Amino acid sequence: KQAVPDSEIAGANGQNGQVLFPQQASLFYAGRIAPNLGAFVQLTYDSQSGAIGLDNTELRYAKQVSSVPEGLTYGFTMNNNPTVQDVWNSTPVWQTPFDQRTSAAPVPGAATQIDGVLSGRGVAGLTAYLWWRNSIYAELGLYRSSPQGFTPTGATVQNGNAGPLDSTAGGVVSGYAPYWRIAYERQWDRNSWSIGAYGIQTKITPADQPVDASFDRFRDVAFDSQYQFIGDEDIFSAQATYIKERQSLDATFALGASANPTNDLKTLRVGGSYYLRRTYGVALGHFSTTGSSDAALYAPASVTGFGNGSPNSNGWIAELNYLPWQNVKLALHYIAYQKFNGASSNYDGSGRNASDNNTLYLLGWFNF
């Protein structure tokens, strides 16, 4: 809604009305690669980095147990983003309405580990799952840091080496991070309803610190639910998730980078969408992040900072969709902030208001 300040020149503004062509371009493979073994692989060109990299990806082994009359499927998945393996749109990776966060506009600065922070650092995990009676799902596994494009620095490290991770990596998972997921789904006629819970527990070494010497602990516990009606012409869906993160900031507090030894962070997202004749769609979502105030962890800075030390942000996402063909989607997408990085007005301590970051996107998606 309002241009952001120029990066270097005081009193000047950056360009408002950014064109991203493309915002991203992805090559997908999804399907079988061997008996009982399949893959979902996404290679993406990203406009922010200007490079091509491995995006959301998983390898999955699945096998049905024919001797169980009511149906039992078990399997394993190796993936690079917690919840990317999930089949419900209520968990972070495949959330709807989709949040079009890009480098073209400011976004709130506080987020839980499972809600995109871990994937941004680079992780890989191996999990095992069970799916019983087409209704009960359980999954358990471990994640570990796996940053892409990282090369250590120092005289003893060979150029081009992919490891080992050290203090120059920043935000390394210490040891392994256990992940869990449970869900129940009921299907009837053209309807389905699910309810579940998921979570992860991580130990993160602060940036510029020796790996495993000291770390912060994060425990994320989340609940989610989804309803869908899929008709021949009309489609309706509604999703919700609530994430609570408990932070024990032993290492960060000792370094003086946080004012509190413990904090919490909570995220709520509720959204729904309706498509008429599978052609005209409307979606609406509400998002909210709240948590402990911490003047050192949430510090003031122009546009991206926290003027009052609070991580709280909330607002609405609205979207109008038109699908003239099955593989083309045109959308008008608007994000309206009621609170941004802790306040509605002068949130960054430099005079910027939450509503100044309201963002309009005009989107075209093409799949072929």
Solvent accessible surface area in square Angstrom, and as a share of the most:
residue,aa,sasa,rsa
1,K,133,0.57
2,Q,93,0.41
3,A,29,0.22
4,V,52,0.30
5,P,63,0.40
6,D,46,0.24
7,S,111,0.71
8,E,158,0.71
9,I,114,0.58
10,A,104,0.81
11,G,89,0.86
12,A,37,0.29
13,N,100,0.51
14,G,26,0.25
15,Q,149,0.66
16,N,96,0.49
17,G,58,0.56
18,Q,99,0.44
19,V,124,0.71
20,L,48,0.24
21,F,189,0.79
22,P,54,0.34
23,Q,53,0.24
24,Q,87,0.39
25,A,51,0.40
26,S,40,0.26
27,L,127,0.63
28,F,108,0.45
29,Y,104,0.40
30,A,71,0.55
31,G,32,0.31
32,R,169,0.62
33,I,90,0.45
34,A,36,0.28
35,P,95,0.60
36,N,70,0.36
37,L,64,0.32
38,G,16,0.16
39,A,11,0.09
40,F,55,0.23
41,V,38,0.22
42,Q,11,0.05
43,L,74,0.37
44,T,10,0.06
45,Y,74,0.28
46,D,52,0.27
47,S,39,0.25
48,Q,134,0.60
49,S,79,0.51
50,G,48,0.46
51,A,55,0.43
52,I,127,0.65
53,G,38,0.36
54,L,92,0.46
55,D,45,0.23
56,N,26,0.13
57,T,17,0.10
58,E,16,0.07
59,L,80,0.40
60,R,55,0.20
61,Y,71,0.27
62,A,35,0.27
63,K,85,0.36
64,Q,142,0.63
65,V,43,0.25
66,S,116,0.75
67,S,94,0.61
68,V,41,0.23
69,P,134,0.84
70,E,95,0.43
71,G,28,0.27
72,L,41,0.20
73,T,23,0.14
74,Y,70,0.27
75,G,1,0.01
76,F,98,0.41
77,T,1,0.00
78,M,101,0.45
79,N,5,0.02
80,N,40,0.20
81,N,20,0.10
82,P,2,0.01
83,T,0,0.00
84,V,7,0.04
85,Q,4,0.02
86,D,9,0.05
87,V,111,0.64
88,W,6,0.02
89,N,43,0.22
90,S,4,0.03
91,T,0,0.00
92,P,9,0.06
93,V,30,0.17
94,W,66,0.23
95,Q,36,0.16
96,T,34,0.20
97,P,16,0.10
98,F,70,0.29
99,D,37,0.19
100,Q,15,0.07
101,R,115,0.42
102,T,24,0.14
103,S,67,0.43
104,A,43,0.33
105,A,19,0.15
106,P,26,0.16
107,V,57,0.33
108,P,15,0.10
109,G,51,0.49
110,A,12,0.09
111,A,35,0.28
112,T,0,0.00
113,Q,10,0.04
114,I,4,0.02
115,D,28,0.14
116,G,40,0.39
117,V,40,0.23
118,L,2,0.01
119,S,37,0.24
120,G,69,0.67
121,R,85,0.31
122,G,14,0.13
123,V,4,0.02
124,A,38,0.29
125,G,4,0.04
126,L,98,0.49
127,T,2,0.01
128,A,42,0.33
129,Y,13,0.05
130,L,90,0.45
131,W,52,0.18
132,W,102,0.36
133,R,113,0.41
134,N,97,0.50
135,S,18,0.12
136,I,74,0.37
137,Y,18,0.07
138,A,41,0.32
139,E,8,0.04
140,L,121,0.60
141,G,10,0.10
142,L,87,0.44
143,Y,1,0.00
144,R,114,0.42
145,S,19,0.12
146,S,38,0.25
147,P,39,0.24
148,Q,138,0.62
149,G,86,0.83
150,F,33,0.14
151,T,63,0.37
152,P,7,0.05
153,T,91,0.53
154,G,52,0.50
155,A,113,0.88
156,T,131,0.76
157,V,34,0.19
158,Q,139,0.62
159,N,154,0.79
160,G,66,0.64
161,N,58,0.30
162,A,87,0.68
163,G,14,0.14
164,P,103,0.65
165,L,49,0.25
166,D,42,0.22
167,S,40,0.26
168,T,68,0.40
169,A,29,0.22
170,G,28,0.27
171,G,9,0.09
172,V,11,0.06
173,V,5,0.03
174,S,5,0.03
175,G,28,0.27
176,Y,126,0.48
177,A,1,0.00
178,P,58,0.37
179,Y,0,0.00
180,W,80,0.28
181,R,1,0.01
182,I,94,0.48
183,A,7,0.06
184,Y,89,0.34
185,E,20,0.09
186,R,123,0.45
187,Q,113,0.50
188,W,89,0.31
189,D,141,0.73
190,R,120,0.44
191,N,25,0.13
192,S,21,0.14
193,W,93,0.33
194,S,3,0.02
195,I,85,0.43
196,G,10,0.09
197,A,8,0.06
198,Y,0,0.00
199,G,0,0.00
200,I,2,0.01
201,Q,84,0.37
202,T,2,0.01
203,K,62,0.26
204,I,6,0.03
205,T,2,0.01
206,P,21,0.13
207,A,62,0.48
208,D,112,0.58
209,Q,46,0.20
210,P,78,0.49
211,V,46,0.27
212,D,82,0.42
213,A,73,0.56
214,S,44,0.28
215,F,47,0.19
216,D,8,0.04
217,R,107,0.39
218,F,19,0.08
219,R,132,0.48
220,D,1,0.01
221,V,51,0.30
222,A,0,0.00
223,F,114,0.47
224,D,7,0.03
225,S,32,0.21
226,Q,12,0.05
227,Y,64,0.24
228,Q,41,0.18
229,F,69,0.29
230,I,80,0.40
231,G,5,0.05
232,D,108,0.56
233,E,99,0.44
234,D,49,0.25
235,I,44,0.22
236,F,83,0.34
237,S,10,0.07
238,A,36,0.28
239,Q,11,0.05
240,A,34,0.26
241,T,5,0.03
242,Y,81,0.31
243,I,0,0.00
244,K,97,0.41
245,E,1,0.00
246,R,110,0.40
247,Q,9,0.04
248,S,30,0.19
249,L,4,0.02
250,D,83,0.43
251,A,4,0.03
252,T,16,0.09
253,F,92,0.38
254,A,87,0.68
255,L,94,0.47
256,G,56,0.53
257,A,50,0.38
258,S,5,0.03
259,A,55,0.42
260,N,43,0.22
261,P,68,0.43
262,T,56,0.33
263,N,2,0.01
264,D,32,0.17
265,L,3,0.01
266,K,54,0.23
267,T,6,0.04
268,L,70,0.35
269,R,36,0.13
270,V,72,0.41
271,G,7,0.07
272,G,19,0.19
273,S,22,0.14
274,Y,80,0.31
275,Y,40,0.15
276,L,68,0.34
277,R,131,0.48
278,R,115,0.42
279,T,31,0.18
280,Y,107,0.41
281,G,8,0.07
282,V,73,0.42
283,A,7,0.06
284,L,96,0.48
285,G,4,0.03
286,H,45,0.20
287,F,20,0.08
288,S,20,0.13
289,T,17,0.10
290,T,50,0.29
291,G,20,0.19
292,S,30,0.19
293,S,70,0.45
294,D,2,0.01
295,A,76,0.59
296,A,44,0.34
297,L,64,0.32
298,Y,16,0.06
299,A,48,0.37
300,P,88,0.55
301,A,49,0.38
302,S,62,0.40
303,V,17,0.10
304,T,90,0.52
305,G,4,0.03
306,F,18,0.07
307,G,32,0.31
308,N,90,0.46
309,G,4,0.04
310,S,11,0.07
311,P,1,0.01
312,N,36,0.18
313,S,2,0.02
314,N,32,0.17
315,G,0,0.00
316,W,107,0.37
317,I,8,0.04
318,A,43,0.33
319,E,12,0.05
320,L,104,0.52
321,N,10,0.05
322,Y,90,0.34
323,L,41,0.21
324,P,39,0.25
325,W,168,0.59
326,Q,183,0.81
327,N,67,0.34
328,V,18,0.11
329,K,29,0.12
330,L,75,0.37
331,A,5,0.04
332,L,78,0.39
333,H,0,0.00
334,Y,84,0.32
335,I,7,0.04
336,A,30,0.23
337,Y,15,0.06
338,Q,99,0.44
339,K,62,0.26
340,F,1,0.00
341,N,1,0.00
342,G,7,0.07
343,A,20,0.16
344,S,60,0.39
345,S,73,0.47
346,N,78,0.40
347,Y,1,0.00
348,D,2,0.01
349,G,48,0.46
350,S,76,0.49
351,G,50,0.48
352,R,23,0.08
353,N,56,0.29
354,A,1,0.01
355,S,41,0.26
356,D,23,0.12
357,N,3,0.01
358,N,16,0.08
359,T,21,0.12
360,L,112,0.55
361,Y,23,0.09
362,L,150,0.75
363,L,21,0.10
364,G,38,0.37
365,W,95,0.33
366,F,130,0.54
367,N,90,0.46
368,F,231,0.96
